[in-house]
Amino acid sequence: MNVIMVIASYLIFFNLLGLILMGIDKHNARKKIWRIPESTLFSVAFFGGSLGTTIGMFLFHHKTRHWYFLYGMPLILFLQLALCYYLTHASLNITIL
């Protein structure tokens, strides 16, 4: 398995996880039962699931009234996309002493 497949699998996993967690948390909110902590939702987004979490937020109309979700999730996504762009377009010269 090459590196690209590992990275793609990782991102697919975390984005699906973020989407599913948003759906579960919305369902639990309607039923007034145990909720997924907001820190968990942000952690999943931070570790690569920002696209899935953001899509889930708008798809399920969940957490859209909280400014830190409304601006935070897209900001995490933007920063991750900027990092990917930088890593793919920058000439990285790594030297070991």
C-alpha positions in Angstrom: 0.0 0.0 0.0 1.5 3.3 -1.0 1.5 6.5 1.0 -1.2 8.2 -1.0 -3.6 5.3 -0.3 -2.8 5.4 3.4 -3.5 9.2 3.6 -6.7 8.9 1.5 -8.0 6.1 3.7 -7.2 8.1 6.8 -9.0 11.2 5.5 -12.0 9.2 4.3 -12.3 7.5 7.7 -12.1 10.8 9.7 -14.5 12.6 7.3 -17.1 9.8 7.5 -16.6 9.7 11.2 -17.3 13.5 11.5 -20.4 13.3 9.3 -21.8 10.3 11.3 -21.0 11.9 14.7 -22.9 15.1 13.6 -25.9 13.0 12.6 -25.8 11.0 15.8 -25.5 14.1 18.0 -28.4 15.8 16.2 -30.5 12.6 16.7 -29.6 12.5 20.4 -30.4 16.2 20.7 -33.9 15.7 19.4 -34.4 12.7 21.8 -32.9 14.6 24.7 -30.4 11.8 25.5 -26.7 11.6 26.0 -24.8 14.0 23.7 -21.4 13.8 22.0 -19.1 16.3 23.6 -18.2 19.4 21.5 -14.6 18.7 22.1 -14.9 15.4 20.4 -16.5 17.0 17.4 -13.7 19.5 17.2 -11.0 16.8 17.7 -12.4 14.8 14.8 -12.3 17.9 12.6 -8.8 18.8 13.7 -7.4 15.4 13.0 -8.6 15.4 9.4 -12.4 15.2 9.4 -13.2 18.9 9.0 -14.9 18.5 5.6 -17.2 15.7 6.9 -18.0 17.6 10.1 -18.7 20.8 8.2 -21.0 19.0 5.7 -22.7 17.2 8.6 -23.2 20.4 10.4 -25.2 22.0 7.5 -26.8 18.7 6.3 -28.3 18.0 9.7 -28.7 21.7 10.6 -26.8 21.0 13.8 -24.6 23.4 15.8 -25.2 26.1 13.2 -26.3 28.6 15.9 -23.1 28.3 17.8 -20.6 30.9 16.4 -17.6 28.7 17.3 -19.0 25.9 15.1 -20.3 28.2 12.4 -16.9 29.8 11.9 -14.6 27.3 13.6 -15.3 24.2 11.4 -14.8 26.0 8.1 -11.7 27.7 9.5 -10.2 24.3 10.4 -11.1 23.1 6.9 -9.5 26.2 5.3 -6.3 25.8 7.4 -6.0 22.1 6.5 -6.5 22.9 2.8 -3.9 25.7 3.0 -1.5 23.3 4.6 -2.1 20.7 1.9 -1.5 23.3 -0.8 1.7 24.4 0.9 3.0 20.9 1.3 2.3 20.0 -2.3 3.7 23.2 -3.9 6.6 24.1 -1.6 10.0 22.8 -2.4 11.0 21.2 0.9 14.7 20.7 1.4 15.2 18.6 4.5 18.8 18.2 5.6 20.1 16.3 8.6 23.1 17.8 10.3 
